C-alpha cells in the first residue's frame, strides 16, 4: 500500500474513531486531555467513549464540535440485570450521552438463557430512546461463527443501531473473521445498522484491513455505518498523516 493510500486510510479512520478511555484510573484531567485530542489536525473523531461519570464533562468540552459523547453500560461483564441496565442508562442520557454501548449478556446466551439476554437489550433500547445504541457482543467469548451470528441477529432484532465486536477487556477482541459476520448481519438487516470494531486495532495497516472489508460488504464505510473503538489507534493514524512511522500504542 502506497503512502498516499495510507494517508487516505488514516483520514477516514480518524473520522470513524470512537476515542476511548475506560481505565480504572481515569480522572477529570485524563478526560480533559481525551476531549482535546478528539479534535485532530485532520478533523474531529466520531465520538469519545468514557465512563458515565464523565459524560457531563465531555458534553461541556465538546459542545459544538460535532463529536458525540458515548458511554458504556453493563460493562464489561454483560450481566443479566434489566434493572441495573435501566438505572445506568437513564442518568447517562439525562447527562447528555448521545450514544450507549451496552454489553450483551453473552454468558446467558451461551447457556441457553436467550430470553434473559434479550430482555437486557430490550431495556437498553427503550432507555436509550432516540440515542444511538451499540450492542457489544464480546465475539472473543462467543467463539463460534454460529454463536456470533445468533448474537448479532438478536441485537438487530432488539433495535441495535450498531453491532460492536468487543469490550477490549478480554484476551481475544476484534478479528476480521468476527467482523465479517457482523457486517454480513448488518447488511441483511431491514434498516441501517452499523458495525464497530473494538479492541486490538492499533496500526494504520490494521485499520486499512477493516475498512477494506467494510467497503466490500456495506459500501464505503463512514462514521454513520462504521466505527473503530480505540485509544491507541489515534497516535498511529496521526503519525501516518505526519509522514512518520505508524507507531502502535498499547491500550483499548
N, C-alpha and C positions, 0 to 999 in steps of 0.2 A: 504494500500500500504506500502510495507516494505521500510526501509531507503535506502537499495540498489536500489530499484526501483526508488525512488525519486531522488537519485543521478544520475542515468542514464537519467531520465527525465530532470534534471537540465542541464546536459551537452548538451543534444540535443537541449533544448530550447535556451541556450546561442548561439549556432551555428546558430539558426534561428531568432535571435533577431535583429530588426532594432532599435538600441538605439536612442531614440528620445528626442530632446529638441526644443520645439516650443512655447516658452514663450515670452511675450512682453518685458521682462526684460533681455533677453539673450544678452550677450556681448562676446567679444573675450575670456575673462577669463573663462566664463561658457563653451564655446565651446572647449577650450583647455582641460578643465577637462573632457568633454564628450569624446574627442578623446583618452585621456589616459585611461579612463575606458573601451573603446571599445576593448582593448587588455587585456583580463582577464587571471587569472591563469589557466583557463580551455580552453583557446584558444580565438581567436577573435570572435566578433559578426559578423553577416552578413553584416550590414551596420550601418551608422549613418544617421539620418534624421534631417535636420536643415533648418532654413530659407535660402533662396537663397543667401543672402549677405555673409553667412559664408561658402559657398561651396569652394572658393579658400583656405581658412584657413584649412578646413578639408582635402582637396586634398593634401596640403603640409604636414600636420602632419601624414597622414595615408598612404602615398606613400610606396608601397612595403609590406604592411601588409596584403593585401587581403580583407580589409574592404572596402565595396562600399560606395560611397557618394551619398546620396539621398536628394532631396528637394521637397517641396510641391508647387503646383500652383493651382490657383482658390480656394484658401483655406482661411477660412473654409466654406464659404457660398455657393459655387457652382453656381456662376453667369453664364450668358449666352453669355458673350462676347468672340467670337472667337479671335478677335484681341488682347485682353488682355492676353489670354492664350498663343498665339503666342509670344507676347512680354515678357512674363515671362519665357517661356521655352528656347528661343533662347540664352539669355545670360547665363542661368544656365548651359546649355550644353557646351557653349563656355568656361565657367569657370571650367569645369571638372566634372560636375554631371554625375554619372553613371546611376542613376535611378530617375524617375519623378513620384511623386504621385499626380494625378490630381483629383479634386473633380468633380464628375458628377453633372451637373445641375439638381439635383433631384426634385426641385420645378417645374421646367419646365416640367420634365417628368410626375410628378403627375398631372399637369394641362393640359396635353394633347399636350404639345409642344415638341413632340418627335423629330422632325427634328432639333430643336434648341439644344436640349441636345446632339443629335448625332453629330452635327456639331462641338461642342466643343471637343468631343472625337476624331473625325477625325483629327482635327488640332493638338491635343496633340500627336496623333500617328505620324503624319507627322513630327512635330518638334523634337520629341524625337529620331527619326531615329533608329539607332541600339541599343540605350539605352533601359533599362528596363522601361516599362510603367505600373504603377499600377493605377487602377481606384478606387477611393474611392466612394462607393455607398451611404454612410450615411444611413445604414439599419434601424437605430432607427427612422429616419424620414419617411422612406418608409412604415413602419408599417405592411403591409400585405404581406403574402408569395407570392402572385401573383405579387405585385409591386417589391418586391426584386428580384424575378426570372426574371421579364422583364428587370430590370436594369442590372442584371448580364449578361443576354443574349445579351443585347445591347453592353455592354463593350467588351464581347468576339468578337462580330461581328466587332467592331471597331478596334480590334487588341490588346487588353489588354494582357499583359503578366501575370498580377496578378489581382485578384479581392480583394479589400480591404473593410472591413466592415464599417469603421467609421473614422471620423476625431479625435475622442476623445474629441470634444468640445461641444457635445450635451448631454442631460440628459441620453439617452439610447445609449450606444455604442455597443460593441460586445456582442452577445449572441450565445449560442450553436445552437439554432434553426436557426438563420440567417446564421451562418457559415455553417451549413449543406446544406442549399440551394446553397450557393456559391461553396462549394465543389462538390455537385452534378452537378452544371452547368459546373464547370471546368472539371470534369470527362467526361462529354458528349461533350466537345469541340473537334474539329478536329485536334487540335495541343496542345502541352503542355501549360497549364495555371495553375498558382499557386494561392494560397489564402493567404491573410494577415489579421490577426486578430488584431484589434487595439482598445484601449480604455477599461479600466476596468480589464485587466488581471494583477494581482498584486502578486499572490502567485504561488508557485511551483505546488500545487494541482490544481489550475485553469489551469495552463499551461498543466498539465498532461491530463486533460479532453479534451482540444482542440487537443492535439497530438493524443490521442486515437481515436478521431473522424476522424481526417485527415487520420490516418493509415487505418482505416476501410473502407474508401471510395476511397482514391487515392494511396494506398500503403504507404510504410514507408515515413513519412514526413521528409524533409530536407530543407536546405536553398534555393534550386533551385525550390521547389514547395510549400513551406510553410514558413510564417514569422509571428512573433509577432511584433507589433509596440508598444513600451512601453518605459517609462523612469524608473518607479518604480520597474518593474519586476526584473531587474538585481540584485538588492540588495537581494531579496528573494532567487533567484537562487544561488547566491554565498554563502548565509547563509546555504542553504541546503548542498552545497558541503563542507562547513566547519563543518558540523555536528551540527550547532546551530539551533535555531528556525527560521522558514522561515518567516521572517518579511515581512509584506505588507507595501509598501511605497505608498504615495499619488503621483498623477501625471498622465500623459497621459497614 
